[in-house]
Amino acid sequence: QVQLVESGGGLVQPGGSLRLSCAASGITFSFYDMGWFRQAPGKQRELVAVITRRGITNYVDSVKGRFTISRDNAKNTVYLQMNSLKPEDTAVYYCNANLHSYQNYWGQGTQVTVSS
């Protein structure tokens, strides 16, 4: 069974920091590109950050310089460090594992709320 389990979400004030974790099981983790998506109420789901199996990273423009995606293949875990959080970052954040043209998996999501 394949599982992606997110953790680390919560309520934080603007300017604060949060680190999301996604623990994967049931896949050969090192073969997969890993990503974080988010979806706010009434908005479409968007790709926030991706890290490929080779460690190449990319980010949506709105989070560049504030968010950092990383992975630890030994722990089968991908992280999203979120700094200088803004209210517009409020969303449900989803972990994604993708093996191009083969498999794609999603976590259940974790809520991030940025509010004063």
Residue frames as qw, qx, qy, qz and C-alpha x, y, z in Angstrom:
[[0.000, 0.887, 0.462, 0.000, 0.00, 0.00, 0.00],
 [0.394, 0.368, 0.000, 0.842, 1.19, 3.47, -0.93],
 [0.319, -0.836, -0.411, 0.175, 0.92, 6.19, 1.68],
 [0.321, 0.407, -0.100, 0.849, 1.91, 9.84, 1.75],
 [0.438, -0.723, -0.509, 0.165, 1.32, 11.35, 5.17],
 [0.203, 0.638, -0.074, 0.739, 1.67, 15.10, 5.65],
 [0.539, -0.656, -0.426, 0.312, 2.29, 16.76, 8.98],
 [0.450, -0.135, -0.079, 0.879, 3.35, 20.11, 10.37],
 [0.047, -0.569, -0.385, -0.725, 0.44, 22.29, 9.39],
 [0.325, -0.550, -0.595, 0.487, -1.25, 24.66, 11.77],
 [0.014, 0.956, 0.263, 0.133, -2.05, 28.24, 12.64],
 [0.609, -0.177, -0.029, 0.772, 0.73, 30.80, 12.44],
 [0.035, 0.873, 0.176, -0.453, 0.91, 34.59, 12.47],
 [0.591, 0.791, -0.011, 0.162, 2.07, 36.57, 9.44],
 [0.114, 0.827, -0.510, 0.205, 5.84, 36.57, 9.27],
 [0.700, -0.417, 0.552, -0.179, 6.07, 33.27, 11.07],
 [0.282, 0.442, -0.815, -0.246, 7.54, 29.96, 9.95],
 [0.870, -0.042, 0.346, -0.350, 6.32, 26.43, 9.55],
 [0.075, 0.425, -0.854, -0.291, 7.89, 23.22, 8.32],
 [0.877, 0.123, 0.053, -0.462, 5.77, 20.64, 6.57],
 [0.213, -0.369, 0.897, 0.121, 6.81, 17.02, 6.33],
 [0.843, 0.224, -0.130, -0.472, 5.59, 14.26, 4.06],
 [0.380, -0.371, 0.847, -0.008, 6.53, 10.69, 4.89],
 [0.712, 0.323, -0.382, -0.493, 6.17, 8.21, 2.05],
 [0.473, -0.238, 0.845, -0.083, 5.84, 4.46, 2.17],
 [0.734, 0.361, 0.561, -0.130, 5.09, 1.75, -0.35],
 [0.611, 0.790, -0.029, 0.041, 7.18, 3.33, -3.12],
 [0.759, -0.021, 0.010, 0.651, 10.82, 3.41, -4.09],
 [0.112, -0.905, -0.222, 0.345, 11.10, 6.95, -2.84],
 [0.347, -0.543, 0.370, 0.670, 14.39, 7.86, -4.52],
 [0.342, 0.237, 0.723, 0.551, 12.89, 7.21, -7.97],
 [0.062, 0.789, 0.603, 0.095, 10.13, 9.81, -7.57],
 [0.102, 0.388, -0.005, 0.916, 9.91, 13.51, -8.14],
 [0.261, -0.549, -0.695, 0.383, 8.31, 15.03, -5.05],
 [0.041, 0.414, 0.182, 0.891, 6.20, 18.14, -4.86],
 [0.011, -0.433, -0.635, 0.639, 4.03, 20.30, -2.69],
 [0.062, -0.476, -0.530, -0.699, 0.74, 21.67, -3.98],
 [0.025, 0.275, 0.579, -0.767, -1.76, 23.91, -2.24],
 [0.111, -0.501, -0.657, -0.553, -5.40, 24.78, -2.64],
 [0.077, 0.109, 0.409, -0.903, -7.19, 27.70, -1.04],
 [0.331, 0.529, 0.723, -0.298, -11.00, 27.88, -0.84],
 [0.441, 0.813, 0.236, -0.299, -12.47, 28.89, -4.17],
 [0.164, 0.788, -0.505, -0.312, -9.14, 28.63, -5.95],
 [0.907, 0.304, -0.286, -0.062, -7.54, 26.02, -8.15],
 [0.842, -0.433, 0.183, 0.264, -4.81, 23.77, -6.86],
 [0.390, 0.869, -0.299, 0.066, -1.37, 25.10, -7.68],
 [0.871, 0.054, -0.252, 0.419, 2.11, 23.67, -7.64],
 [0.352, -0.931, 0.090, 0.037, 4.14, 25.34, -4.90],
 [0.111, -0.736, 0.660, 0.098, 7.47, 23.56, -5.10],
 [0.978, 0.179, -0.081, -0.073, 9.03, 20.49, -6.67],
 [0.243, -0.679, 0.684, 0.112, 12.22, 18.56, -6.10],
 [0.801, 0.352, -0.403, -0.267, 13.20, 15.97, -8.68],
 [0.975, -0.199, -0.035, 0.098, 14.76, 12.61, -8.03],
 [0.712, 0.298, -0.132, 0.621, 18.10, 14.23, -8.86],
 [0.422, -0.509, -0.338, 0.670, 17.58, 17.10, -6.41],
 [0.127, 0.244, 0.282, 0.919, 16.63, 19.85, -8.85],
 [0.014, -0.563, -0.647, 0.515, 14.18, 22.30, -7.28],
 [0.021, 0.331, 0.363, 0.871, 11.71, 24.84, -8.57],
 [0.028, -0.446, -0.632, 0.633, 9.10, 27.12, -7.01],
 [0.140, 0.809, 0.509, 0.257, 6.07, 29.13, -7.92],
 [0.301, 0.534, -0.076, 0.786, 7.05, 32.81, -8.13],
 [0.430, -0.737, -0.091, -0.513, 4.96, 33.82, -5.13],
 [0.829, -0.559, 0.032, 0.022, 7.04, 31.72, -2.71],
 [0.753, 0.388, -0.194, 0.494, 10.53, 32.14, -4.15],
 [0.198, 0.525, -0.394, 0.728, 12.96, 33.26, -1.49],
 [0.526, -0.426, 0.314, -0.665, 10.59, 32.26, 1.31],
 [0.940, -0.097, 0.209, -0.252, 10.01, 28.52, 0.89],
 [0.114, 0.570, -0.804, -0.125, 12.54, 25.73, 0.58],
 [0.960, 0.013, -0.033, -0.279, 11.80, 22.19, -0.51],
 [0.028, 0.582, -0.811, 0.056, 14.17, 19.40, 0.44],
 [0.929, -0.047, -0.234, -0.282, 14.21, 15.63, 0.62],
 [0.301, -0.536, 0.773, -0.161, 15.84, 12.96, 2.73],
 [0.716, 0.197, -0.565, -0.360, 15.86, 9.73, 0.76],
 [0.278, 0.152, -0.884, 0.344, 17.12, 7.76, 3.75],
 [0.203, 0.187, 0.669, -0.690, 13.96, 8.76, 5.62],
 [0.094, 0.438, 0.801, 0.398, 11.61, 8.64, 2.62],
 [0.097, -0.785, -0.462, 0.401, 10.55, 12.15, 3.53],
 [0.310, 0.486, 0.234, 0.783, 10.13, 15.45, 1.71],
 [0.262, -0.576, -0.434, 0.642, 9.98, 18.77, 3.55],
 [0.190, 0.722, 0.283, 0.602, 8.71, 22.25, 2.87],
 [0.382, -0.389, -0.348, 0.762, 10.25, 24.94, 5.03],
 [0.073, 0.778, 0.431, 0.452, 8.01, 28.00, 4.92],
 [0.387, -0.330, -0.276, 0.816, 9.35, 31.31, 6.19],
 [0.064, 0.189, -0.045, -0.979, 7.95, 34.84, 6.18],
 [0.102, 0.425, 0.888, 0.140, 4.46, 33.46, 5.84],
 [0.195, 0.007, -0.108, -0.975, 1.72, 35.65, 4.46],
 [0.573, 0.221, 0.509, -0.603, -2.08, 35.40, 4.77],
 [0.685, 0.480, -0.260, -0.482, -2.24, 34.50, 1.09],
 [0.223, 0.354, -0.909, 0.001, -0.27, 31.34, 1.88],
 [0.544, -0.014, 0.633, -0.551, -3.32, 30.01, 3.71],
 [0.696, 0.264, -0.475, -0.469, -4.38, 26.77, 2.04],
 [0.922, -0.190, 0.328, -0.071, -4.48, 23.03, 2.33],
 [0.135, 0.704, -0.663, -0.215, -1.06, 21.76, 1.36],
 [0.970, 0.101, 0.144, -0.167, -0.77, 18.42, -0.43],
 [0.349, -0.531, 0.716, 0.289, 2.23, 16.19, -0.90],
 [0.828, 0.484, -0.032, -0.282, 2.69, 14.59, -4.31],
 [0.497, -0.393, 0.711, 0.305, 4.90, 11.78, -5.56],
 [0.698, 0.628, -0.010, -0.344, 5.33, 11.42, -9.30],
 [0.519, -0.236, 0.707, 0.418, 7.09, 8.88, -11.45],
 [0.344, 0.494, -0.254, -0.757, 6.71, 10.26, -14.96],
 [0.612, 0.226, -0.555, -0.517, 4.44, 8.13, -17.17],
 [0.422, 0.013, -0.898, 0.120, 4.14, 5.50, -14.45],
 [0.419, -0.550, -0.692, 0.207, 2.69, 6.50, -11.09],
 [0.029, -0.471, 0.090, -0.877, 1.29, 9.52, -9.30],
 [0.481, -0.472, -0.709, 0.207, 0.24, 9.66, -5.65],
 [0.128, -0.648, 0.015, -0.750, -1.25, 12.26, -3.31],
 [0.191, -0.089, -0.751, 0.626, -1.36, 12.79, 0.40],
 [0.131, -0.678, -0.722, 0.034, -4.49, 13.74, 2.29],
 [0.102, 0.731, 0.093, 0.668, -3.39, 17.31, 2.89],
 [0.469, -0.423, -0.484, 0.605, -2.53, 19.47, 5.88],
 [0.016, 0.922, 0.332, 0.197, -4.08, 22.83, 6.69],
 [0.470, -0.073, -0.142, 0.868, -1.89, 25.91, 6.91],
 [0.063, -0.894, -0.412, -0.163, -3.55, 29.05, 8.20],
 [0.441, 0.043, -0.136, 0.886, -1.69, 32.36, 8.35],
 [0.216, -0.772, -0.389, -0.455, -3.64, 34.92, 10.32],
 [0.161, 0.242, -0.479, 0.828, -3.28, 37.48, 13.05]]
